[in-house]
Amino acid sequence: MIFTLHRYIFRDLIKTFVITTLILSVLLGLGMMLRPLREFSVDPARVPELVLCTMPITLTMVMPIAALLAATLNYGRLAALNEINACRSSGIGLMTLMYPAFTLALLVGTVTLLLVFHVIPSYTERIEGILRADAESIIYRNIERSGKLGNMFPGIMIHADATDPKNHRLIGVAAVRMTPTRIEEIITARQVVVNISGRQNQNEVVLRFQNATVVSENGNLFFEETQIGHPIPSFWRDNIKFKKLSDLDRIREDMTLFEPVREMFDDYRGQLTLERYFEWVNRQLMTTGEVELQQGSNTLTINAERCELRSASRRGGIGSDGSQPGRLTGSGDWPISVISRSETGRERIYEARNGRLIMNVDRQVPQAALTLEEVRWHYVDDPYMQYIDRYPLGEVDVPSNVTSAVEALTLPEVLDGSAGMSLVEPSVQLEVMHSDLVEECSLVATKIRMERHFRLAFGVSCVVLVALGGALGIIFRSGHLLTAFGVSFLPAILCFVTISTGKHIAEQSNSGPLAGILFLWSGTLVVGIANAVVYRVLTRK
């Protein structure tokens, strides 16, 4: 008899729970797709697949509410029809009647924990794969819809007149590189080739401008081939809350496995390499008046007094391609001279009024390039002098003694502050990057700790909420949907608000995550205490 009664109650609980879960999941899943559809013009044909991939996320949010509503509604109906009183008069205790609710609570809590710890991270990887595979089509749809590329290239506004998907091209393109305070350069081209290339563990969108016209910040006009590349933006991959439990453990041991930290660390090492290089060049010039640089099989000997690194923006440097220039200075009408010796032994002498040594730290192998302005030059064995406004001498090798120490640098050394790397005077930019990196690592460590508490508290709250929902349904003795929803709304909101707010407090607090952890668990604790009080009252009646 007891088994039959339990099966009858559990069947109604499951029926209400499943229907509510399906309805809320579809509505919430479609809502989650609004952002990629609105901001990135995802192909509508991909929406069903994306909804299915986001289903574990929506289930995590929906199942506790659905289970709580099912328990409140069904036990309220049983109480309203006096079936609870009939069972108790037959000698069946209240706690025995609550076994189906406890079973549903444990089932929902267990499934929620499995979803948040294991299933959701796997499905977010599938979502990223779908969006990366559709990246080129997203570019064309953005251009066709609005004539521009939205947020795909941060810091760059890109407009195009038309698209040619068959030939992977954009027609009539204008790109403006800018910072919050100024425009760095404007690039225009009749045609741009769109290419999706591999970049470590993600893809990169590369736009190749053919026969481009480039207007620099100072108004200089150049005609050259150029390109713009940027990783395909991630919606979920770079978020701690979508990482697997094993990934959280690995990231805690090695923060560079987390993409945002790794990028900041690479930026810091790139800036450190750059400053070490210019310090080395400047020391050579101030000591001997010259510095010798290798250019493949050729040798360049620069004669100047100093090489001063210009101030740069916090990330990416002065140049739009991630380069930063060092200005060569000296005295006299022609303060800079460069002797170029080829492998055949023939020498050229360049004299210039301005010179820049530019280093690009965004490349896998750092390279520097020497450019002279207002130049006159001649061969040593030929006194005929030639004049030119601007002369790029090309790339030069960076000495291994500059790069080797930085390449061996580890993140713990940077965080410990033992990574001064013998710089005489680190720039403000480097110090800010170091401070940001330390702060980011501390924040990631806090997020990992809080994410464990967040997921665990979410699963535990499901259990105590469903248990309380059944008891509240009996107390209020209704069977109506609106009444059940109103009764179950307050404890659910209490748990979810305290869990989310506690996590936010821990991540924003400078005094450590303890206050956030206590607040995170406070709502679940209150509901647990309410369970004990309510069930004690009910069992005494």
ChimeraX attribute file (.defattr): number of C-alpha atoms within 10 A of each C-alpha:
attribute: neighborCount
match mode: 1-to-1
recipient: residues
	/A:1	6
	/A:2	11
	/A:3	8
	/A:4	9
	/A:5	14
	/A:6	16
	/A:7	13
	/A:8	12
	/A:9	20
	/A:10	20
	/A:11	13
	/A:12	17
	/A:13	24
	/A:14	18
	/A:15	12
	/A:16	18
	/A:17	22
	/A:18	15
	/A:19	13
	/A:20	18
	/A:21	20
	/A:22	17
	/A:23	12
	/A:24	17
	/A:25	23
	/A:26	16
	/A:27	11
	/A:28	19
	/A:29	22
	/A:30	16
	/A:31	12
	/A:32	16
	/A:33	16
	/A:34	14
	/A:35	12
	/A:36	15
	/A:37	15
	/A:38	10
	/A:39	14
	/A:40	21
	/A:41	20
	/A:42	24
	/A:43	14
	/A:44	10
	/A:45	8
	/A:46	13
	/A:47	17
	/A:48	13
	/A:49	14
	/A:50	23
	/A:51	21
	/A:52	15
	/A:53	20
	/A:54	22
	/A:55	20
	/A:56	22
	/A:57	24
	/A:58	24
	/A:59	24
	/A:60	22
	/A:61	18
	/A:62	20
	/A:63	23
	/A:64	25
	/A:65	23
	/A:66	26
	/A:67	31
	/A:68	33
	/A:69	30
	/A:70	31
	/A:71	36
	/A:72	35
	/A:73	31
	/A:74	26
	/A:75	31
	/A:76	28
	/A:77	22
	/A:78	19
	/A:79	20
	/A:80	19
	/A:81	14
	/A:82	14
	/A:83	13
	/A:84	21
	/A:85	16
	/A:86	13
	/A:87	16
	/A:88	14
	/A:89	10
	/A:90	9
	/A:91	9
	/A:92	14
	/A:93	14
	/A:94	18
	/A:95	13
	/A:96	14
	/A:97	19
	/A:98	18
	/A:99	15
	/A:100	24
	/A:101	30
	/A:102	20
	/A:103	15
	/A:104	23
	/A:105	27
	/A:106	19
	/A:107	14
	/A:108	23
	/A:109	27
	/A:110	15
	/A:111	17
	/A:112	27
	/A:113	19
	/A:114	15
	/A:115	19
	/A:116	26
	/A:117	21
	/A:118	16
	/A:119	18
	/A:120	24
	/A:121	22
	/A:122	16
	/A:123	19
	/A:124	21
	/A:125	15
	/A:126	16
	/A:127	21
	/A:128	19
	/A:129	14
	/A:130	16
	/A:131	22
	/A:132	21
	/A:133	13
	/A:134	14
	/A:135	21
	/A:136	17
	/A:137	18
	/A:138	22
	/A:139	22
	/A:140	23
	/A:141	19
	/A:142	21
	/A:143	21
	/A:144	15
	/A:145	10
	/A:146	12
	/A:147	17
	/A:148	21
	/A:149	22
	/A:150	18
	/A:151	13
	/A:152	21
	/A:153	17
	/A:154	12
	/A:155	14
	/A:156	21
	/A:157	17
	/A:158	21
	/A:159	21
	/A:160	24
	/A:161	15
	/A:162	16
	/A:163	21
	/A:164	14
	/A:165	15
	/A:166	6
	/A:167	9
	/A:168	14
	/A:169	19
	/A:170	25
	/A:171	16
	/A:172	15
	/A:173	21
	/A:174	22
	/A:175	19
	/A:176	17
	/A:177	19
	/A:178	17
	/A:179	11
	/A:180	6
	/A:181	6
	/A:182	9
	/A:183	15
	/A:184	18
	/A:185	20
	/A:186	21
	/A:187	21
	/A:188	22
	/A:189	22
	/A:190	16
	/A:191	22
	/A:192	26
	/A:193	17
	/A:194	23
	/A:195	15
	/A:196	18
	/A:197	13
	/A:198	11
	/A:199	12
	/A:200	8
	/A:201	7
	/A:202	14
	/A:203	18
	/A:204	19
	/A:205	23
	/A:206	18
	/A:207	19
	/A:208	20
	/A:209	25
	/A:210	17
	/A:211	15
	/A:212	22
	/A:213	19
	/A:214	22
	/A:215	17
	/A:216	17
	/A:217	15
	/A:218	9
	/A:219	11
	/A:220	9
	/A:221	13
	/A:222	12
	/A:223	14
	/A:224	13
	/A:225	13
	/A:226	17
	/A:227	16
	/A:228	15
	/A:229	16
	/A:230	15
	/A:231	18
	/A:232	20
	/A:233	21
	/A:234	13
	/A:235	13
	/A:236	15
	/A:237	17
	/A:238	14
	/A:239	14
	/A:240	18
	/A:241	21
	/A:242	23
	/A:243	26
	/A:244	17
	/A:245	17
	/A:246	11
	/A:247	15
	/A:248	24
	/A:249	12
	/A:250	14
	/A:251	20
	/A:252	18
	/A:253	11
	/A:254	14
	/A:255	21
	/A:256	19
	/A:257	14
	/A:258	21
	/A:259	15
	/A:260	17
	/A:261	22
	/A:262	16
	/A:263	13
	/A:264	20
	/A:265	23
	/A:266	17
	/A:267	22
	/A:268	23
	/A:269	24
	/A:270	25
	/A:271	25
	/A:272	24
	/A:273	23
	/A:274	27
	/A:275	23
	/A:276	22
	/A:277	20
	/A:278	22
	/A:279	22
	/A:280	17
	/A:281	21
	/A:282	22
	/A:283	17
	/A:284	18
	/A:285	20
	/A:286	14
	/A:287	11
	/A:288	11
	/A:289	15
	/A:290	20
	/A:291	19
	/A:292	16
	/A:293	19
	/A:294	16
	/A:295	19
	/A:296	11
	/A:297	9
	/A:298	15
	/A:299	19
	/A:300	21
	/A:301	16
	/A:302	22
	/A:303	21
	/A:304	24
	/A:305	21
	/A:306	23
	/A:307	24
	/A:308	17
	/A:309	20
	/A:310	13
	/A:311	14
	/A:312	16
	/A:313	12
	/A:314	14
	/A:315	14
	/A:316	18
	/A:317	21
	/A:318	17
	/A:319	18
	/A:320	16
	/A:321	16
	/A:322	16
	/A:323	22
	/A:324	26
	/A:325	26
	/A:326	23
	/A:327	16
	/A:328	24
	/A:329	18
	/A:330	18
	/A:331	10
	/A:332	7
	/A:333	9
	/A:334	17
	/A:335	17
	/A:336	23
	/A:337	23
	/A:338	24
	/A:339	19
	/A:340	23
	/A:341	18
	/A:342	15
	/A:343	11
	/A:344	8
	/A:345	10
	/A:346	11
	/A:347	19
	/A:348	17
	/A:349	17
	/A:350	23
	/A:351	23
	/A:352	23
	/A:353	19
	/A:354	19
	/A:355	28
	/A:356	20
	/A:357	21
	/A:358	23
	/A:359	28
	/A:360	22
	/A:361	24
	/A:362	17
	/A:363	12
	/A:364	8
	/A:365	10
	/A:366	18
	/A:367	18
	/A:368	21
	/A:369	19
	/A:370	21
	/A:371	18
	/A:372	24
	/A:373	16
	/A:374	15
	/A:375	21
	/A:376	20
	/A:377	19
	/A:378	16
	/A:379	16
	/A:380	12
	/A:381	9
	/A:382	9
	/A:383	9
	/A:384	9
	/A:385	11
	/A:386	11
	/A:387	14
	/A:388	12
	/A:389	10
	/A:390	15
	/A:391	17
	/A:392	12
	/A:393	15
	/A:394	10
	/A:395	18
	/A:396	21
	/A:397	14
	/A:398	20
	/A:399	14
	/A:400	10
	/A:401	11
	/A:402	19
	/A:403	19
	/A:404	11
	/A:405	13
	/A:406	18
	/A:407	13
	/A:408	8
	/A:409	15
	/A:410	13
	/A:411	21
	/A:412	13
	/A:413	11
	/A:414	18
	/A:415	16
	/A:416	9
	/A:417	12
	/A:418	10
	/A:419	19
	/A:420	13
	/A:421	14
	/A:422	9
	/A:423	13
	/A:424	10
	/A:425	9
	/A:426	15
	/A:427	17
	/A:428	12
	/A:429	18
	/A:430	19
	/A:431	13
	/A:432	13
	/A:433	21
	/A:434	21
	/A:435	14
	/A:436	16
	/A:437	23
	/A:438	21
	/A:439	12
	/A:440	16
	/A:441	20
	/A:442	15
	/A:443	17
	/A:444	22
	/A:445	18
	/A:446	19
	/A:447	22
	/A:448	19
	/A:449	18
	/A:450	24
	/A:451	21
	/A:452	16
	/A:453	19
	/A:454	21
	/A:455	19
	/A:456	17
	/A:457	23
	/A:458	25
	/A:459	24
	/A:460	21
	/A:461	26
	/A:462	28
	/A:463	25
	/A:464	26
	/A:465	27
	/A:466	31
	/A:467	28
	/A:468	27
	/A:469	31
	/A:470	27
	/A:471	22
	/A:472	23
	/A:473	28
	/A:474	23
	/A:475	17
	/A:476	17
	/A:477	22
	/A:478	22
	/A:479	20
	/A:480	14
	/A:481	16
	/A:482	12
	/A:483	18
	/A:484	27
	/A:485	18
	/A:486	12
	/A:487	19
	/A:488	25
	/A:489	15
	/A:490	10
	/A:491	22
	/A:492	23
	/A:493	13
	/A:494	15
	/A:495	25
	/A:496	18
	/A:497	15
	/A:498	20
	/A:499	27
	/A:500	15
	/A:501	16
	/A:502	26
	/A:503	26
	/A:504	17
	/A:505	18
	/A:506	24
	/A:507	20
	/A:508	14
	/A:509	14
	/A:510	9
	/A:511	8
	/A:512	14
	/A:513	20
	/A:514	14
	/A:515	14
	/A:516	24
	/A:517	23
	/A:518	16
	/A:519	20
	/A:520	28
	/A:521	22
	/A:522	18
	/A:523	23
	/A:524	26
	/A:525	18
	/A:526	15
	/A:527	20
	/A:528	19
	/A:529	13
	/A:530	16
	/A:531	20
	/A:532	12
	/A:533	11
	/A:534	15
	/A:535	16
	/A:536	11
	/A:537	11
	/A:538	13
	/A:539	10
	/A:540	7
	/A:541	6
